[in-house]
Amino acid sequence: MTRQGPIGVTGASGEVGGRVTRRIADRGLAQRLVVRDAARAPRLPGVEVTVAGDYGDTEAMTEALAGLETVFLVPASEDADRMRLHRSAVDAAVAAGVERIVYLSFLAAAPEATFTFARDHYWTEQHIRGTGLEFTFLRASQYLDWVPVFASAEGVIAGPAGDGRVAWVARDDIADVALVALTDPRHSGMTYDMTGPESHTLSYAAEQLSAFSGRPVTYRVETLEQAYASRASYGAPQFEVDGWVTSYVAVATGELDVVSGTVSELAGHRPQTLPEFLAANPASYAHLVPS
């Protein structure tokens, strides 16, 4: 069973949205990309590009989404008022007559989640539920693609994650699942956790980065105070620093120690492991390779 009509894709110039767009094009399906900058949108067969500004412009978003049945909603960039942006985008979908939203959420989204950004995802899910629209929530674990950049150029992963474990999931695997959810309405009303095949500690990540880069990489456990102090020099707003730090703390609490079979069951293949990702993406750890 496949949806008819073009599929709407937001965030198509980003890492996940761009992958989803390419998969839809490979299937020969029509799609409309809702972007802020048309110059950055992928140029692919069957693609219509609509510029709508940001999610906060409800009127422009409504016009951009008009005539679409199914929309892939990628979260807005980190923002102190992210929930307002999400509410605006969802309300625009309702006004435009969209029937179903496939929302890229986060694992363990909850009103009191340790990871502060996961709270935004929970309330976004709740707002979507409240509209009466059909929905599919794709709750992704931390990205596998990020693991190499956890390590500094000096070969240190530092954070208050303790000995907690997380099953990182590759963006490619997320996109494979999203394609299935977008093209098969039988997934309406479902919430799926998307993870890798096994959970690991940051010590394991350091070991793998050491093996592939040929340089010793270590994991240094930070206290909360040390974590905030080490990130103070970035000059980022407090809400963003809170998100960075609590993303590690959520690992320590065990909230992200979840392994699901979603990728295998929906995408039809086993999710990538960290060694497989590193073997296929040497540029990801190039900053660690001895010169």
Secondary structure as UniProt FT lines:
FT   STRAND          7..10
FT   TURN            12..13
FT   HELIX           15..26
FT   TURN            27..28
FT   STRAND          31..35
FT   HELIX           38..40
FT   TURN            45..46
FT   STRAND          47..51
FT   TURN            55..56
FT   HELIX           58..65
FT   TURN            66..67
FT   STRAND          70..73
FT   TURN            80..81
FT   HELIX           82..96
FT   STRAND          100..106
FT   TURN            107..108
FT   TURN            111..112
FT   HELIX           116..131
FT   STRAND          134..140
FT   HELIX           144..146
FT   HELIX           147..150
FT   TURN            153..154
FT   STRAND          156..159
FT   TURN            162..163
FT   HELIX           171..183
FT   HELIX           185..187
FT   TURN            188..189
FT   STRAND          190..194
FT   HELIX           202..213
FT   STRAND          218..221
FT   HELIX           224..231
FT   HELIX           232..234
FT   HELIX           238..252
FT   TURN            253..256
FT   HELIX           263..267
FT   HELIX           274..280
FT   HELIX           282..288
//
